[in-house]
Amino acid sequence: MADLRDQLKHLFPDHQESEDAHDDQQQGQKFSPSDQSTPLICRYEKRKGKATTIIEGFEGDAEDLKSLAKTIKQQFSVGGGIKEHCIILQGDFRDQIMDFLKQKGYKTKRVGG
């Protein structure tokens, strides 16, 4: 990465690098379950005749949400994705996912049937 900075300094010698950019990169704080103020809502829906589990209410950024979705999908060997800041999983896994999230330190709430 230093090589790229050196090249940029060579191309743009008058540019002054801001310290804020370094602070944001160096902090690198990850979202933790204790940062979540409201419980994650786990609900069941049928979409196109198929069962889906929807987890919503996550308060972290998109990268943390993506990481959580990936962990859940790998743990339960299910397909799914992220849409409109919600994790959508194939199948009805509410109980297992709620237990898993509680072990991770998240508060959860079951909604619907």
MIFIDREN-745399 format. One line per 5 residues: number of its first residue (from 1); their letters; for each residue z, y, x of N, C-alpha, C, O, CB. Coordinates in steps of 0.02 Angstrom, whole numbers. Glycine has a CB too. Example, Ala and Ser with C-alpha at 12.3 -4.5 7.8 and 13.67 -1.06 7.14 Angstrom:
// residues 2
1) AS) 390:-284:660:390:-225:615:390:-165:660:423:-166:712:452:-224:565; 354:-112:642:357:-53:684:394:2:645:402:57:670:286:-30:704
//
This chain:
// residues 113
1) MADLR) 0:-59:41:0:0:0:0:63:44:-27:114:24:60:0:-47; 29:58:101:29:115:147:-42:131:169:-59:189:180:74:100:208; -84:80:176:-153:92:196:-189:135:145:-228:180:163:-190:26:205; -177:122:81:-209:160:28:-185:233:30:-225:279:21:-194:128:-40; -121:243:41:-94:311:46:-126:348:105:-143:407:99:-17:309:53
6) DQLKH) -133:313:161:-164:344:219:-236:365:204:-258:418:224:-161:297:279; -272:321:169:-341:337:152:-345:397:105:-388:440:112:-375:276:120; -298:399:56:-298:455:10:-280:520:45:-308:572:30:-249:441:-48; -233:517:92:-215:577:130:-275:601:171:-285:662:179:-155:563:177; -313:554:196:-373:573:235:-425:606:190:-456:655:210:-403:510:269
11) LFPDH) -434:579:129:-483:607:83:-461:673:53:-502:718:42:-497:557:28; -395:680:39:-368:739:7:-311:768:50:-253:759:33:-343:723:-65; -327:801:104:-274:825:150:-229:878:120:-172:886:143:-306:851:213; -252:916:70:-212:970:40:-164:945:-14:-120:983:-35:-257:1023:12; -172:884:-36:-131:858:-91:-59:847:-69:-46:817:-16:-161:793:-118
16) QESED) -12:870:-109:59:859:-96:83:804:-144:75:810:-205:101:924:-105; 112:752:-117:135:695:-156:201:713:-190:246:739:-158:144:632:-113; 206:699:-255:267:714:-291:319:659:-280:301:601:-271:253:723:-367; 382:679:-280:436:630:-269:452:591:-332:480:537:-329:499:665:-244; 434:618:-391:448:585:-454:412:518:-459:439:470:-486:429:629:-512
21) AHDDQ) 352:515:-433:313:453:-436:348:399:-396:349:341:-417:242:464:-409; 377:417:-340:413:367:-300:477:345:-334:495:286:-332:429:395:-231; 512:391:-366:575:374:-399:563:325:-455:601:277:-463:608:437:-427; 509:335:-495:494:289:-550:478:220:-524:499:170:-553:437:316:-592; 440:216:-469:421:151:-442:481:117:-410:487:56:-415:365:160:-391
26) QQGQK) 524:154:-377:580:124:-342:635:101:-389:669:52:-375:607:172:-292; 643:136:-445:696:117:-491:683:46:-517:726:3:-509:701:167:-550; 626:35:-547:606:-32:-569:659:-67:-611:666:-128:-607:590:-74:-510; 696:-30:-651:747:-60:-692:716:-99:-749:673:-73:-784:796:-7:-719; 737:-160:-756:712:-201:-811:757:-192:-872:816:-176:-866:709:-275:-791
31) FSPSD) 727:-202:-929:764:-197:-992:809:-259:-998:786:-315:-988:715:-192:-1052; 871:-248:-1013:917:-304:-1021:937:-311:-1094:933:-263:-1132:980:-295:-976; 958:-371:-1114:979:-381:-1184:1035:-335:-1206:1039:-318:-1265:1000:-453:-1193; 1077:-313:-1160:1132:-268:-1178:1106:-198:-1196:1141:-160:-1229:1182:-263:-1122; 1044:-181:-1175:1014:-117:-1192:990:-115:-1264:977:-61:-1291:957:-102:-1145
36) QSTPL) 983:-173:-1295:958:-179:-1364:1014:-158:-1412:1066:-192:-1415:934:-251:-1379; 1005:-103:-1449:1058:-79:-1494:1054:-111:-1563:1106:-120:-1596:1054:-4:-1501; 995:-130:-1587:988:-162:-1652:969:-235:-1642:938:-252:-1591:935:-126:-1696; 987:-278:-1689:969:-348:-1681:894:-360:-1689:859:-324:-1725:1007:-391:-1731; 869:-411:-1654:800:-432:-1663:794:-468:-1730:837:-509:-1747:777:-479:-1604
41) ICRYE) 744:-453:-1767:735:-482:-1833:685:-539:-1828:629:-530:-1806:710:-429:-1885; 707:-599:-1847:664:-658:-1847:647:-675:-1920:691:-689:-1960:699:-719:-1812; 583:-673:-1936:564:-689:-2005:506:-737:-2006:469:-745:-1957:546:-625:-2043; 499:-769:-2062:448:-820:-2074:396:-791:-2121:413:-758:-2170:479:-886:-2102; 334:-805:-2106:279:-783:-2149:225:-836:-2149:219:-874:-2101:250:-715:-2126
46) KRKGK) 187:-838:-2202:127:-880:-2202:68:-834:-2196:59:-788:-2236:123:-924:-2268; 28:-848:-2146:-33:-809:-2135:-92:-857:-2136:-95:-904:-2096:-31:-768:-2068; -138:-844:-2181:-196:-888:-2189:-175:-960:-2200:-207:-1006:-2175:-243:-883:-2129; -121:-970:-2237:-97:-1036:-2254:-58:-1071:-2199:-38:-1128:-2207:-154:-1079:-2272; -45:-1037:-2144:-10:-1068:-2088:56:-1032:-2076:62:-971:-2086:-54:-1066:-2024
51) ATTII) 105:-1071:-2055:172:-1043:-2043:172:-1002:-1978:145:-1022:-1928:224:-1100:-2038; 204:-944:-1981:212:-902:-1922:283:-876:-1919:314:-863:-1970:161:-844:-1922; 308:-868:-1859:373:-838:-1847:360:-770:-1815:323:-764:-1767:419:-883:-1802; 392:-718:-1843:382:-650:-1818:448:-623:-1794:499:-625:-1829:352:-605:-1873; 448:-598:-1732:508:-567:-1703:492:-493:-1694:445:-474:-1659:527:-601:-1634
56) EGFEG) 532:-452:-1727:520:-380:-1723:585:-342:-1709:640:-370:-1716:488:-354:-1787; 579:-280:-1690:637:-239:-1677:655:-234:-1603:709:-210:-1586:695:-265:-1714; 610:-255:-1559:623:-252:-1487:619:-180:-1465:572:-144:-1483:573:-296:-1448; 667:-157:-1425:671:-86:-1406:647:-72:-1335:645:-13:-1315:741:-62:-1413; 629:-122:-1297:606:-111:-1228:533:-88:-1227:502:-78:-1279:614:-174:-1187
61) DAEDL) 506:-82:-1167:436:-61:-1161:390:-121:-1170:412:-178:-1178:424:-26:-1094; 325:-108:-1167:275:-159:-1181:278:-216:-1130:267:-274:-1148:206:-128:-1181; 291:-200:-1066:294:-253:-1015:352:-300:-1026:346:-361:-1018:299:-221:-945; 410:-273:-1046:468:-315:-1060:456:-359:-1122:477:-417:-1123:531:-272:-1069; 423:-330:-1172:406:-369:-1232:359:-425:-1214:366:-482:-1238:375:-323:-1285
66) KSLAK) 310:-410:-1173:261:-461:-1152:295:-517:-1113:279:-576:-1122:206:-429:-1108; 342:-499:-1071:379:-548:-1032:422:-593:-1077:424:-653:-1067:423:-513:-980; 456:-562:-1126:497:-601:-1173:453:-648:-1214:471:-706:-1224:536:-554:-1220; 396:-624:-1237:350:-667:-1276:326:-725:-1234:323:-782:-1259:290:-626:-1302; 309:-713:-1172:286:-766:-1128:340:-819:-1118:326:-879:-1119:263:-738:-1060
71) TIKQQ) 402:-796:-1108:458:-843:-1098:468:-886:-1159:478:-947:-1153:522:-804:-1081; 466:-855:-1218:477:-893:-1281:420:-943:-1291:432:-1001:-1309:481:-844:-1341; 358:-922:-1279:301:-967:-1289:304:-1026:-1242:288:-1082:-1261:236:-929:-1280; 325:-1015:-1180:331:-1070:-1133:388:-1116:-1151:382:-1177:-1146:340:-1043:-1062; 444:-1088:-1171:503:-1127:-1187:490:-1175:-1246:512:-1232:-1244:562:-1081:-1204
76) FSVGG) 454:-1151:-1296:443:-1191:-1356:373:-1220:-1361:356:-1253:-1411:457:-1149:-1417; 333:-1210:-1311:264:-1237:-1309:225:-1219:-1372:196:-1263:-1404:265:-1312:-1299; 226:-1155:-1389:190:-1132:-1448:141:-1077:-1428:148:-1046:-1375:239:-1106:-1502; 92:-1067:-1470:45:-1013:-1459:69:-951:-1496:112:-955:-1540:-25:-1032:-1482; 41:-896:-1479:59:-834:-1512:35:-775:-1473:-3:-781:-1425:134:-831:-1523
81) GIKEH) 59:-716:-1493:39:-656:-1459:82:-597:-1480:132:-605:-1515:-33:-641:-1472; 61:-539:-1457:97:-477:-1473:50:-433:-1512:-8:-422:-1492:123:-442:-1409; 75:-406:-1567:35:-361:-1608:81:-310:-1639:131:-328:-1671:-5:-400:-1662; 66:-246:-1631:104:-191:-1660:178:-196:-1642:222:-188:-1685:97:-191:-1736; 193:-209:-1579:260:-214:-1550:302:-269:-1584:363:-264:-1588:296:-147:-1557
86) CIILQ) 269:-322:-1607:302:-381:-1635:276:-443:-1599:218:-445:-1578:291:-387:-1712; 319:-493:-1591:298:-557:-1563:281:-602:-1621:323:-614:-1665:353:-588:-1517; 221:-628:-1623:198:-672:-1676:186:-742:-1646:146:-749:-1600:133:-645:-1711; 221:-792:-1673:217:-860:-1647:191:-907:-1700:204:-897:-1760:285:-884:-1621; 156:-958:-1679:130:-1007:-1726:184:-1057:-1743:216:-1085:-1698:68:-1043:-1697
91) GDFRD) 196:-1069:-1808:245:-1118:-1829:311:-1085:-1848:323:-1027:-1834:257:-1169:-1775; 354:-1125:-1881:419:-1101:-1903:472:-1124:-1853:496:-1180:-1857:436:-1126:-1975; 490:-1081:-1807:539:-1096:-1755:597:-1048:-1756:629:-1036:-1705:505:-1095:-1686; 611:-1019:-1815:663:-967:-1819:730:-988:-1790:759:-953:-1749:672:-945:-1890; 754:-1045:-1811:821:-1066:-1790:825:-1078:-1715:871:-1055:-1682:841:-1131:-1826
96) QIMDF) 775:-1113:-1687:775:-1127:-1616:767:-1062:-1575:800:-1053:-1524:718:-1175:-1598; 724:-1017:-1598:713:-955:-1563:775:-911:-1566:792:-878:-1517:652:-918:-1591; 807:-909:-1624:868:-869:-1630:923:-895:-1583:958:-855:-1551:894:-870:-1702; 930:-961:-1577:978:-989:-1530:960:-971:-1458:1004:-953:-1418:981:-1066:-1538; 896:-975:-1442:872:-959:-1375:886:-886:-1358:910:-870:-1304:797:-974:-1369
101) LKQKG) 871:-841:-1406:883:-770:-1395:957:-753:-1388:976:-710:-1349:852:-729:-1451; 999:-789:-1426:1071:-778:-1421:1096:-799:-1352:1140:-767:-1323:1109:-816:-1476; 1069:-854:-1326:1088:-876:-1258:1067:-825:-1206:1101:-816:-1155:1056:-944:-1243; 1011:-791:-1218:987:-739:-1172:1028:-674:-1178:1025:-632:-1134:914:-723:-1186; 1068:-668:-1232:1110:-609:-1241:1087:-560:-1294:1117:-507:-1302:1115:-573:-1177
106) YKTKR) 1035:-577:-1331:1010:-534:-1384:1048:-547:-1449:1070:-603:-1462:935:-544:-1394; 1056:-495:-1489:1081:-504:-1557:1022:-519:-1601:969:-488:-1594:1121:-440:-1581; 1029:-566:-1647:974:-583:-1691:995:-582:-1763:1054:-587:-1779:945:-651:-1673; 946:-575:-1807:959:-575:-1878:902:-613:-1913:843:-600:-1901:964:-501:-1906; 920:-660:-1955:870:-699:-1991:853:-664:-2057:898:-644:-2094:895:-772:-2004
111) VGG) 789:-656:-2070:766:-623:-2130:719:-670:-2167:676:-701:-2136:730:-555:-2114; 727:-675:-2232:683:-717:-2273:707:-789:-2276:750:-810:-2237:613:-715:-2246; 678:-827:-2322:692:-897:-2337:726:-937:-2289:738:-996:-2301:635:-928:-2350
//
